[in-house]
Amino acid sequence: MRRAHRTRARGPWPTEIFLSHASRDRSFADAFAGTLRKHGVPVWYSSTNIQGAQQWHDEIGAALSRCDWFVVLLSRSAVRSQWVKRELLFALNDRRYENRILPVRMLSCNWKLLSWTLDALQMVDFGRDFDEGCRRTLATWGIGLDPRQCIRPVADVQAGLRQNRSAAP
């Protein structure tokens, strides 16, 4: 896959991103990962990289050990997910992910329930606009957003983004 044009140097180009998300956020994760891939950013996440009868526990562990960036999608479902918490704690304790953890707040939630340390990290907030959130995420690696390469989430997720500000954090 061809790498997108870098607008300015920021963080090092990812070899592969581990995308942590709650299973209830799959529609958003699919659209988000698809958009990153269309911009040349390699992404691993369980919805697309674990096939059939593979040992999902082992596959997740192998991906966490292989990837060099960790992106966590934050939502109410994510803060209640033990798997998201386990994956995040692994990344926080692995030196390879130092300065390479990107929390992405897709919907209002009390993200401190996952880890109080997220407060010290620069967070991307999707607010009410999927394209703007993707632009901010891609800027982490100095990549400009091509709106024609955005794979937008289904209508129910878009509605959630529009209502995002009305929910309590």
Residue, then its C-alpha position, 0 to 999 in steps of 0.5 A: m500500500r502506498r503511504a499518504h503524503r506527509t504534510r509535516a513530520r510529527g510522530p514516527w510513521p507507524t509500522e503497524i497500529f494496534l486498534s483497541h476498541a469495545s465490540r459494541d463500537r465495531s461500526f465506528a472501528d471499521a470506519f476508522a480503521g478503513t480510513l487510516r488504511k486508505h491513507g496508508v497507515p497499517v492497522w491491526y484490530s480484532s474485527t478484521n485480523i482474527q479469522g474463524a477458529q484462530q486463538w483470539h487470545d493468542e492473536i491479540g497478544a501477538a499483535l500487541s507484541r508486534c505493533d509499534w503504536f497503540v490507539v484506543l477508541l474511548s466510549r462508554s462501552a470501552v470504559r466497561s470493557q475488561w479487554v480494552k482495559r487489559e490491552l491498554l495496561f499492556a501498552l502502558n507497561d511496554r516501553r515500545y509504546e512510550n509516546r506512541i499511545l493515542p487515546v481517541r474519544m469517539l463518544s463522551c465517557n468517563w475515560k478515567l475509569l480505564s486509566w488515570t494516566l490517559d490524562a497525561l496523553q494528548m487525546v483526539d476528540f471526535g466531537r461531532d465530526f468524523d472527518e475532523g476526528c480523522r484529520r486530527t488523528l492522521a496529523t499525529w503522523g503528519i498526514g493530511l486528510d483526503p476526505r475522498q478517502c474517508i469511510r464514514p460510519v453507519a448512520d447510528v454512529q453518526a447520530g451518536l457523534r452529533q449528540n456527543r456534546s450533550a452527554a456528560p463526560 
